[in-house]
């Protein structure tokens, strides 16, 4: 059974250190789509921050998919239809906020195409806005402000503080919501059971694919579930050590066309 669909993390995987898709990677993915292979962009990003990447890869033309918020929202690029969307339970926003009261961690979420954050500022507060190219709004009372559905909370802060509060939140709220790092200074707070692997396991049968036909490429902790689920789970050479341990193979780095080489070998050279 050949590989027919590839799920790609964006930052640290599909894009290089300059946040760019290289010409070789773009060509390989375009050629694969011309053969009928499907591309899924699977990122912790807001879907607005994935549109430019989707446009570069012509997902609308070839019928690819955007999997935003670590699988919390899936969009059909061809029809712009929201295939699925899972909201973070608002009743847990205050408990999370209270746990972080003595920290210097910024609490972030999203209102339509705007990033909403509390008033705490650190060296990592505006990284998300820079990556996504989205406007920000700082609010005095974050808990009272968020009266709308959100797909996730993002906690931004010093890596040591992120490690500390990851352990606290996991220990206190395991089974109520999921907490994991997407990079050393970002902590993702997600609805329970929502992750890239679980979303792909629900999505693939609906599209007529089996897990054995899936390649998943990533580099960080929030990619582990899809790398573990895929028929071929790939970690980039620049990826975290723990992710490499569960991958079927380690590809070249995101600065050395690692994704392009995987596509060429496993999708174009069957």
SULKA-V389785 format. One record per backbone hydrogen bond with DSSP energy under -0.5 kcal/mol. NH is the residue of the N-H (numbers start at 1). CO is the residue of the C=O. If there is no record, write none. Layout:
BEGIN
nh = {NH;NH}
co = {CO;CO}
END
This chain:
BEGIN
nh = {4;5;6;7;8;9;13;14;14;15;16;19;22;26;27;28;29;30;31;32;33;34;35;35;36;37;38;40;41;42;42;43;43;49;50;51;51;54;55;56;57;58;59;62;63;64;65;66;67;67;68;68;69;70;71;71;72;72;73;74;75;76;77;77;78;80;81;83;83;84;86;88;92;93;94;95;96;97;98;99;100;101;103;106;108;108;109;111;112;114;115;116;116;117;118;125;127;128;130;131;132;133;134;135;137;139;142;145;146;147;153;154;155;156;156;157;161;162;163;164;165;166;167;168;169;170;171;172;173;174;176;176;177;178;180;182;183;186;187;188;188;189;190;190;191;192;194;195;199;200;201;202;203;204;205;206;207;207;208;208;209;213;214;215;216;217;218;222;223;224;227;228;229;230;231;231;232;234;234;235;236;237;239;240;244;245;246;246;247;248;249;251;251;256;258;261;262;263;264;265;266;267;268}
co = {213;213;38;215;40;217;10;9;10;10;20;16;20;22;23;24;25;26;27;28;29;30;31;32;33;32;4;6;65;8;40;41;67;46;47;47;48;50;51;52;53;55;54;58;59;59;39;75;41;65;66;73;45;43;43;68;68;69;68;84;66;81;64;75;64;76;76;74;81;74;72;150;89;90;90;91;92;93;94;95;96;98;100;156;106;154;116;114;110;111;135;109;114;137;107;122;124;124;126;127;128;129;129;113;115;117;140;141;142;145;189;108;187;106;154;185;158;158;159;160;161;162;163;164;165;166;167;168;169;170;173;177;173;190;188;186;186;183;155;180;186;153;178;188;151;176;191;193;195;196;197;198;199;200;201;202;203;204;204;205;204;210;211;5;232;7;234;181;220;221;223;224;225;226;211;214;214;216;232;249;218;251;236;219;240;241;242;243;243;233;233;235;249;253;253;257;258;259;260;261;262;263;263}
END
